[in-house]
Amino acid sequence: MNIQELQDRIQKFVEKNKLDSPLEFRVLDLTSEVGEISKEILKMTNYGTSPLNKNKEIESELGDVLYSLIVVANKLNINLEKSLNLVLEKYSKRLKKGSAGSEVDKI
């Protein structure tokens, strides 16, 4: 399944189950779901004191984030595949320039 098919599938799911809500609520939901990933990572590392011990919850939390992100993109009528391609081009240009900074800054 490609990204557009996922976006279409999520849109149909939202419509079928009458889950439509304002964009602002969807963005807050996305933020909340990202926070839940952070919480699971903290739990999996015993708050940074132990090596990562992956649990089953992280997969579900990542799914929640993906769902929420797709819903936000759909509300904004944004093609996520196009968005991802634009970002990869941007990152490639930065890496070719050899920009200064941390690895995170380069990406």
Protein Blocks (a to p, Z undefined) as FASTA:
>chain_A
ZZklmmmmmmmmmmmnopaccfklmmmmmmmmmmmmmmmmmmmnonoiaccdddfklmmm
mmmmmmmmmmmmmmnopafklmmmmmmmmmmmmmmnopacdfklmZZ
